[in-house]
Amino acid sequence: MATRVGIGFSQNYNTRLAAQEAAEQAKKYLQSTRVDLAIVFSTIHYAPAEVIPVIYDIMNRTRIIGASTPSIILPSQVANRGVAVMAIISDQIRFESGCVPYLKLKDKTEAGRELVKSTLSEFGQKQRQLFFCIADGLLDGLSDLIDGIKQELMYNLPMIMIGSSDDFRFQQTFQYYKDTAMSEGATSLVLGGRMQVGISIQHGFKPIGKPRTVDKVDGPLILSINGRKASALYEQYFGTEAETLKKGPSSPLSFRYPLGVRLPGSQQYILRNVLGVLDGGALICQDKVPKGAEVNIMIGNQASHLEAAAEAAKDVRAQLTLKKPSFVLIFESITRCKLMGRGAAEEISTIKNIFGDGVPMIGTFCLNQFFRFSQDPSTDPWLVQNGNVIIVGVL
């Protein structure tokens, strides 16, 4: 049997029927009553509390993880409405899942450690291949959650975290675990066994001008850059238009021109969206920027983002020695959803062509992302970022 994967999708306006149709369609491809894992993404048009129990029952009460999303990535389209299910059964791949609810009420670092312990309880260390986490993308303190996860994982396997998202209202997001739709929680999955995994992350943004140095910070606030108020950097390039940053994430400057933080000794940039500006000129970022970091305003366009997605897909194929993966997961920053517009469908078509016809693919647009580039803690990059596409191929 090796690995079988089925994908189901429905846009039925009735919530329960949409969940039922997507789940039954995905399960049909498996040709088995057994299901090892179901990955579920649904848009805000469907009440998660109704969707997930229906899918859980149809999937024979197996492990489920997933999240809310503004759009769903499928092999044939980017759907702005619907319920999607990827069902997997495998003799080679092992799965274990866990969750931590009510993160607002907990110490985030300890919650991260708890999440890892709950997920790895039945896994031998040599079997682990990938740790994947979905957390509420609107929560403060995601960096602390990641710290706890990293402490417990002890750098012995790759790690990806994404933040669940809504439809750009930034009000409430959902995380799915078994038969429950949580808010303000986190769910996780470990993949292991006789398998290969390829992972790549790219964004397609390029720096504008010469780098500046961050002088003063306070948590996610950048207070000054090159001895001036931080907002002066945007004012220099955009003049009075920089005032729109005070609107927060809805400002076009926030997602079109993020702040790039250069990794020491590298030409790579971690992206930070500017979520607002305080009266004194401090920039509000979605996560910390270290004091002394070199930063640039970044710029990209549809062509550069398409090129980045193609580069990521080719990188994953190379890691899998050019073999067709059993399935592909795609995690796009929610900002790319706005940047790409109708070009998002072209991007998915490009990725599909690189992997070849018949490869099952599913994905989501997310708030905040983290991918550990290295297992060496001395080169571990700075925490949460945005604006990227993460592609995972499993063989």
C-alpha positions in Angstrom: 0.0 0.0 0.0 2.9 2.4 0.8 1.1 5.8 1.1 -2.4 6.7 -0.2 -3.7 10.3 -0.2 -7.2 11.6 -1.0 -8.3 15.2 -1.3 -11.9 16.3 -0.9 -13.4 19.8 -1.4 -16.9 21.3 -1.2 -18.4 24.7 -1.6 -21.9 23.6 -0.5 -23.6 26.5 1.2 -24.8 24.2 4.0 -22.0 23.8 6.5 -22.7 20.2 7.5 -23.2 19.1 3.9 -19.9 20.9 2.9 -18.0 19.1 5.6 -19.7 15.7 4.7 -19.0 16.0 1.0 -15.3 17.0 1.4 -14.7 14.2 3.9 -16.4 11.5 2.0 -14.7 12.5 -1.2 -11.3 12.4 0.4 -11.9 9.1 2.1 -13.1 7.5 -1.1 -9.7 7.9 -2.7 -8.1 5.8 0.1 -10.1 2.7 -0.7 -10.0 1.8 3.0 -12.0 2.4 6.1 -8.8 3.2 7.9 -7.5 6.8 8.0 -4.2 7.7 9.7 -4.5 11.5 9.4 -6.8 14.2 8.1 -5.7 17.7 7.4 -8.6 20.2 7.3 -8.8 23.8 6.1 -12.0 25.8 5.9 -12.9 29.4 5.1 -14.8 31.7 7.5 -18.1 31.0 5.7 -18.4 27.8 7.7 -18.8 27.4 11.4 -15.8 25.3 12.6 -17.8 23.9 15.5 -20.1 22.3 13.0 -17.5 21.3 10.4 -15.0 19.4 12.5 -17.2 16.9 14.3 -18.8 15.8 11.0 -15.3 15.2 9.4 -14.1 13.5 12.6 -16.9 10.9 12.5 -16.5 10.3 8.7 -12.8 9.8 9.2 -13.5 7.1 11.8 -12.4 9.4 14.7 -8.8 9.6 13.6 -6.3 12.4 14.3 -7.2 15.7 12.7 -5.3 18.9 12.5 -6.1 22.0 10.6 -7.1 25.7 10.7 -9.3 28.5 9.4 -8.1 30.4 6.4 -9.1 33.2 4.0 -8.5 30.9 1.0 -7.7 27.2 0.4 -4.9 26.0 -1.9 -5.7 23.0 -4.0 -4.0 21.4 -7.0 -6.5 23.0 -9.4 -7.4 26.3 -7.8 -7.1 28.8 -5.0 -10.6 28.8 -3.5 -11.9 31.8 -1.5 -14.8 29.7 -0.1 -15.0 26.1 0.9 -14.0 23.1 3.1 -11.0 21.0 2.1 -9.8 17.7 3.5 -6.6 15.7 2.8 -6.9 12.2 4.1 -3.8 10.0 4.4 -3.1 6.3 5.1 0.4 4.9 5.1 2.5 1.9 6.0 5.6 4.0 6.0 4.8 7.2 7.7 3.9 7.5 11.4 1.8 10.4 12.7 1.2 11.7 16.2 -0.7 14.9 17.2 -1.2 17.0 20.2 -2.7 20.3 21.3 -2.6 23.0 24.0 -5.8 25.1 24.4 -6.4 28.4 26.2 -3.0 29.8 25.4 -4.0 33.3 26.6 -4.3 31.9 30.1 -0.9 30.1 30.1 2.8 30.9 30.2 3.6 30.6 26.5 7.1 29.1 27.0 5.7 26.4 29.2 2.8 25.8 26.8 5.3 25.2 24.0 7.1 22.6 26.1 3.7 21.0 27.0 2.7 20.9 23.3 5.9 19.0 22.3 5.6 16.5 25.2 1.9 15.8 24.3 2.8 15.1 20.7 6.0 13.1 21.1 4.7 10.8 23.9 4.6 7.8 21.6 7.5 8.6 19.3 11.0 7.2 19.4 13.6 9.8 18.8 15.1 8.2 15.7 11.7 8.1 14.0 11.1 11.8 14.1 11.3 13.6 10.8 9.3 16.9 11.2 7.5 18.8 13.9 4.6 21.0 12.6 2.5 23.4 14.6 -0.6 25.5 13.9 -1.1 28.3 16.5 -3.6 31.1 16.8 -2.0 33.8 14.5 -3.6 36.6 16.5 -2.0 35.7 19.8 0.7 37.8 21.4 3.8 35.9 22.6 4.2 33.5 19.7 7.9 33.9 20.1 7.7 32.6 23.6 5.6 29.6 22.4 8.3 28.9 19.8 11.0 29.2 22.5 9.3 26.5 24.6 8.9 24.2 21.5 12.6 24.6 20.6 13.7 23.9 24.2 11.8 20.7 24.3 12.8 19.6 20.8 16.5 20.2 21.5 17.3 20.9 17.8 17.0 17.3 16.8 14.4 17.7 13.9 13.1 20.4 11.5 10.3 22.6 12.8 7.6 24.6 11.1 5.0 26.8 12.8 2.2 28.7 11.1 -0.5 31.0 12.5 -4.1 30.3 11.6 -5.9 33.2 10.0 -9.3 34.7 9.1 -10.5 36.8 6.2 -8.3 39.8 6.9 -10.5 41.1 9.7 -8.0 40.0 12.2 -10.7 39.2 14.8 -10.8 35.4 15.5 -9.0 32.4 14.0 -9.5 28.7 14.7 -7.3 25.6 15.1 -8.6 22.1 14.6 -7.7 19.1 16.7 -9.6 15.8 16.5 -13.3 16.7 16.9 -12.7 20.2 18.4 -12.3 23.7 16.8 -10.3 25.9 19.2 -9.6 29.5 19.3 -6.5 30.9 21.2 -4.9 27.4 21.1 -2.3 25.4 19.2 -2.3 22.0 17.6 0.7 20.0 16.4 1.8 17.0 14.4 4.9 14.9 14.2 5.8 12.9 11.1 8.2 10.1 11.3 9.1 6.6 10.1 10.5 5.4 6.8 10.0 8.6 4.9 11.8 11.5 3.4 10.8 15.2 3.8 11.9 18.2 1.8 11.3 21.7 3.0 12.0 25.1 1.5 11.0 28.7 2.4 11.2 31.7 0.0 9.6 35.2 -0.2 10.8 37.0 -3.4 11.3 40.4 -1.7 14.5 42.4 -2.4 16.0 45.2 -0.2 15.7 48.9 -1.1 18.7 51.2 -0.6 21.5 50.7 2.0 21.0 48.9 5.3 20.1 50.8 8.5 20.8 49.9 12.1 18.2 49.4 14.7 19.2 51.4 17.8 16.5 51.0 20.3 13.8 48.3 20.7 11.1 47.4 23.2 9.7 43.9 22.5 7.9 44.1 19.1 8.5 47.9 18.9 11.3 49.5 17.0 11.9 52.8 18.6 14.7 54.2 16.6 16.8 53.4 13.5 20.1 55.1 12.7 19.5 57.6 15.6 16.1 58.8 14.3 12.6 57.8 15.1 11.9 54.5 13.4 9.0 55.7 11.2 11.4 58.2 9.5 12.7 55.3 7.4 9.3 54.9 5.7 8.8 58.6 5.6 12.0 59.0 3.6 10.7 56.7 0.9 7.0 57.3 0.9 6.5 60.8 2.3 3.0 61.5 3.6 1.9 58.1 2.4 3.8 56.6 5.3 0.9 58.0 7.5 -1.2 55.1 6.2 0.9 52.7 8.4 -1.1 54.0 11.3 -4.1 52.0 9.9 -2.3 48.8 10.8 -2.4 45.6 8.7 -4.9 47.1 6.3 -2.3 49.6 5.1 -1.0 48.7 1.6 2.5 49.6 2.8 2.3 47.0 5.5 2.3 44.0 3.2 3.8 45.5 0.0 6.8 47.0 1.7 7.7 44.9 4.8 10.8 45.5 6.9 13.7 43.1 6.0 16.0 42.0 8.9 19.3 40.6 7.5 20.6 37.5 9.1 24.2 38.0 10.3 26.8 36.8 7.8 24.1 36.1 5.2 22.3 37.7 2.3 19.0 36.2 3.6 16.3 38.5 5.1 13.7 37.7 7.7 10.5 39.8 7.0 8.6 41.8 9.5 5.3 43.4 8.5 4.8 46.8 10.2 1.4 46.5 12.0 1.2 50.2 13.0 3.0 53.4 14.1 2.8 55.0 17.5 2.6 58.7 18.0 6.3 59.0 18.8 7.3 57.2 15.6 7.9 53.7 16.9 7.1 50.9 14.4 4.9 48.1 15.7 6.1 44.8 14.2 4.5 41.3 14.5 7.5 40.1 16.4 10.8 41.2 18.0 13.7 42.7 16.0 17.1 42.5 17.8 18.9 45.7 18.8 21.8 46.2 16.4 20.1 44.4 13.5 20.6 45.7 10.0 17.2 46.4 8.3 16.0 47.5 4.9 12.6 48.3 3.4 11.8 45.4 1.1 10.0 45.4 -2.3 8.6 42.6 -4.5 6.2 42.1 -7.3 4.2 39.2 -8.8 7.1 38.1 -11.0 9.5 37.9 -8.1 7.0 36.1 -5.9 6.3 33.5 -8.7 10.1 33.0 -9.1 10.4 32.5 -5.3 7.6 29.9 -5.3 9.2 28.0 -8.2 12.6 28.1 -6.5 11.1 26.7 -3.3 9.4 23.9 -5.2 12.6 23.0 -7.1 14.5 23.0 -3.9 12.1 20.5 -2.3 12.2 18.2 -5.4 16.0 18.3 -5.2 15.9 17.3 -1.5 13.7 14.4 -2.5 16.2 13.4 -5.3 13.7 14.4 -7.9 11.2 11.7 -6.9 7.5 12.5 -6.9 6.4 13.2 -3.3 3.4 11.3 -1.8 1.9 14.6 -1.0 2.8 18.3 -0.8 1.8 20.9 1.8 1.9 24.7 1.0 1.8 27.4 3.7 1.5 30.9 2.2 1.7 34.1 4.2 -1.6 35.9 4.2 0.2 38.9 2.8 1.0 37.0 -0.3 -2.7 36.4 -0.8 -3.1 40.2 -1.3 0.1 40.7 -3.2 -0.6 37.9 -5.7 -4.3 38.5 -6.2 -5.4 36.5 -9.3 -1.7 35.6 -9.7 -2.1 33.2 -6.8 -3.6 30.6 -9.1 -0.7 30.9 -11.5 1.7 30.4 -8.6 0.0 27.2 -7.6 0.0 26.0 -11.2 3.7 26.7 -11.3 4.3 24.6 -8.2 2.1 21.8 -9.5 4.0 21.7 -12.8 7.3 21.3 -11.0 6.1 18.4 -8.9 4.2 16.8 -11.8 0.6 15.8 -12.4 -1.1 13.6 -9.9 0.7 14.8 -6.8 -1.9 15.6 -4.0 -1.5 19.1 -2.8 -3.3 21.2 -0.1 -2.4 24.4 1.6 -3.5 27.5 3.5 -2.8 31.2 3.8 -1.5 31.9 7.3 -0.6 34.7 9.8 3.0 34.5 10.9 5.4 31.7 10.0 8.5 30.0 11.5 10.8 27.5 10.0 14.0 26.5 11.7 16.7 26.7 8.9 19.4 25.0 10.9 19.7 22.4 13.7 22.6 24.4 15.0 21.3 26.8 17.8 24.1 29.3 17.1 22.7 29.9 13.6 19.0 29.8 14.5 17.3 32.8 12.9 15.0 35.3 14.5 11.6 33.8 15.3 8.3 34.7 13.6 8.3 36.1 10.1 5.9 36.8 7.3 5.6 37.2 3.6 6.9 33.7 2.7 5.8 30.6 1.0 6.8 27.3 2.8 6.6 24.1 0.7 6.8 20.7 2.3 7.1 17.6 0.2 6.8 14.1 1.9 7.9 10.9 0.2 
